Amino acid sequence: KKAKKDKEVAAKNAKIAAEKRKKFEADAKAKAAELKKLEATAAKLEKQTAERIEKAKKVSREQTEAAAKLQEQQIKDLAKLKEAQAKLAADAAKVAGDAKAAAEAEAAQKALVK
């Protein structure tokens, strides 16, 4: 009777672990997609900055100063973006780790069911 009860608890725990794992995997997937989007934005901004630097070399002194200010702002924006990207990458790694731990917990519970 106790063994049956233990099996029921283990099966319930395995189900909970599976749900957690699925949630973590979905979170990890969402974070990866968000990171990809952020990387694309950063790449675009880097390209724009490089293009503006090239243009700035060709224009008058006044325009060069204005372009330099814009460039300075873009470099700051890019730094913020890179910081957000690094934070997101760390979050994604943590979520992936959580998903792995949940999968291991699920496997352990399933082993108890058998």
N, C-alpha and C positions, 0 to 999 in steps of 0.2 A: 504493500500500500504506500509506504514512504517512497519507494523507488518510483512508483507511478507519479506521485506528487512532485518529486524532484525532476522527473522528465518533463512534466507539464510546465514547471517553473523555468527549466532550461529552454524549452521550446518558446515560451513567452519572451524570455530574455534574448533569445536568438532573433526573434521577430523585431524586438525593440532595437537591437544592435543593427539589424539590416536596415531598418528605417533611418537610424542615425547615419549609417554609412551612406545610404542613398542621398540624404540631405547634404552631407559633407561633400559628396562627389558632385552634386548639383552646384553647391557653393563654389567648389574648386573650378568647375567648368565656367561658371559665370565670372569668377575673378580672372580666369585665363582670357576670356573674351574681352573683358574690360581692359586688361593689361595690353592685349593686342591692339585695341583701339587707341589706347594711350601712346603706345609705341609708334603707331602710324601718325598720330598727331605730332609727336616729338620729331619724327623724321621729316614731316612736312615743314614744321617750324624751322628745323635746322637748314633745310633746303632754301626756304624763303630768306632766312638770315644770310646764308652764303650768297644768294642772288642779290640781296640788298647791299651787301658789302661790295660786290662787284660794281653795282650801279653807282654806289656812293663814290667810288674811285673816279668815276667819269663826270661827276657833276660839280657845279661851282662850290666855293667855300661855304656859303650860306646853306646851300642844300646839303652839303657834307655834314655841317653841324647838326642840322635837323635829322638827317639820316643816322648820324651817330647816336643821337638821343633815342631815336626809334630802335636802333640796333641794340643799344644798352638795355632798353626796356624788354626787347625780345630775348636777349640773353638772360635777363632776370626771369622772364616768363618760362624760358626753357629750363632754367635751373629748378624752378618750382615744379615744373612738369616732371623733370627727371626725379625729383624728390618724391612726388606722388607715385611715380612709376615704381621706385624702389620700395616704397611702403606697400604698394599693392602687390608687388612680387613677394614681399615677406609675408603678407596676409595670405596670398595664394599658397605659399609653401606651408604655412601653418595649417590651413584648411586641408591641404593634401595630406599632411601628417595626421590630422584628426580623422580623415577618411580612412587612412591606412589602419589607425588604431581601432576605429570602429569595425573595420573589416576583420581584424584579428580577434576582436571581442566576439563578433558574430560567429567566426569559425570555432572559437573555443566553446561557445554555447551550443553550437550544432554538434560538436564532438560529444558533449554531455548528453545530448538527446539520443545518440546512437547506443 
